[in-house]
Amino acid sequence: MMKLNKIQPSLNNQKGVATLLVSIILLIGVTLITVFAARVGVMDQRISANEYRHKEAQAAADAALEQAAAFINENTGLYDGTVGGTYPWVECVGGYTSLFPCTNGSDTYNLAYDNDLTTLTTIEPLQLGATPTAVDLSSGVVSNTYLTYTNSGNVMTAIGTGESLDGTGNAYAQISYTQITLLTSEEVPPVMTPIIELGGTFTIVADPNGGGKGVPVSAWVATFDTSGGLGSWQTCQLDAFLDNSGDICSETLDDTDSWKFCDCDGDKLSEPGNVNYDIVQADPGDFPASVLSYLFPNFDSFQDVVNIADVELTNCSGLQALASGWSTSKIVTVDGDCTMPSNSIIGSRDGPLILVVSGHLKINANSDFYGIALGLSDVTLNGGVKVHGSLLAEDSTKLTTGGYAQVYDEFVLGSIVEDLSNLGLAKQKYSWTDIQP
């Protein structure tokens, strides 16, 4: 009889099954991870692409606002908001009522600037004229600018729209402008600085009526600094500022003459050891926190002044030649250091400057400056310098150590008041938004 042997299971016979099972599980896991990673990658690419298109469109919208700023700066008469006048304002009534930008989301405006009055079914942006051809940026991105006007509060709003290069992304931005008085209505003294150093070599010819009729003012300061010793300085009235012939300089000389022989040879208002009322020391807390904001009441930064400046410079190398042709007052900003050469004449009585310098302001020897100079950093005035008008400084460092003369000139200040104290346009603070109403 045949005997059958029963085969017993062996561990060695089962090893392949376990490996196969683990491999299948790992393969499934890797597949799931790959699918998930691919989906995340695609999603990330979509997000990145959307973000790029948004940035592209937003840059175009912001560029539109810059175009509006340049246009408004050159056309301040826009603020009159006159329908049928020089500028093509249209009333947001009738068929215009529902058109953009007359109606802009939840906002409505009284007037809109329509650059093509031949079409009554659309309001054309600044970039479109009688022949509607879009003016695109050099990159080909579409950027459109609109202007609106609100009678209540007399606010002009610039609206910028932009598209991405492929046309699928859109962006929006707006900022408002309002009318302001550029210059202070208060008196601007010959010298205004937080600290005046009464130990240098300088001369100040006072404003004869700076403190009221018959009350002279030479300087307005927060405090005196006498740490440099007594020095050799003086202040005097206009009729005591004489040349070497004994003539009153302000009556015999003009902006074509050299004033280097003029000095306080008559009665002095103040001098070393005898500081009088003409150098006004403000009570604690009464001196302006910012000299710039005192001169420009609606501004609190250098950039604010840059936005309304007639001339923007980075240095003063060509300022003398530039100013020689001016017959009206100009606001000039220098974003950097300003060094005026020796023996130069900057400005004139008819064409004085309001010069605002962000860096080091330095006027070299025997030079004449006509206007108001405001230094936001160090100020250095070398020997023989004469400033006809006013010198203002946020930092008094070296202000009175160069042997200069500060001369009150009613003709210079009168020209500035006549030319620049009018109303201007400035951006409303905190009015920028990229959210459509």
URFENBEL-V508536 format. One line per field, one symbol per residue. phi: phi as a letter, one per 20 degrees, with the letter a starting at -180 (. if undefined). burial: I if it has 9 or more other C-alpha atoms within 8 Angstrom, else O. A space follows every 50 residues. Layout:
phi=???
burial=???
This chain:
phi=.fdeeeeegdfffdffffffffffffffffffffffffffffffffffff fffffffffffffffffffffffecffgfflefnefdffcfeclffgeef egdcmeecceccedfbffdddbdefgfddfdfdfeefffnffbccccccd ffnldddecdcbcffenedcbbbbbdcbecefdfeefdfgccbgcdeece cbccefffcfdogmdfcebccebecdfenfmcbacbegfdedefdnefff eddcfdeedfeebfeefdecagnbedffeeeffgnefgfcfgfffdgedc bffgfgfdffcdcdbdfdffffffeedcfcecdceqecdeffldcdnbfe cfdddddfdfecdeglddddqddcdecfcccegnfcdepbcdbecegmfc ddmecddfcfffffffffecefecdbfffmefbddfg
burial=OOOOOOOOOOOOOOOOOOOOOOOOOOOOOOOOOOOOOOOOOOOOOOOOOI OOIIOIIIIIIIIIIOIIOOOIIOOIOIIOOIIOOOIIIIIIOOIIIOIO IIIIOOOIIIIIIIIIOOOOOOIIIIIIIOOOOOOIIOOOIIIIIIIIII OOOIIIIIIIIIIIIOOOIIIIIIIIIIIIIIIIOOOOIIIIIIIIIIII IIIIIIIIIIOOOOIIIIIIIIIIIIOIOIIIIIIIIIOIIIIOOOIIII OOIOOOOOIOOIOIOIOIIIIIOOOOOIIIIIOOOOIOOOIIIIIIIOII OOOIIIOIIOOIIIIIOOIIOOIIOIOIIIIIIIIIIIIIIIIIIIIIII IIIIIIIIIIIIIIIIIIIIIIIIIIIIIIIIIIIIIIIIIIIIIIOIII IIIIIIIIIOOIIOIIOOIIIOOIIIIIOOIIOOOOO
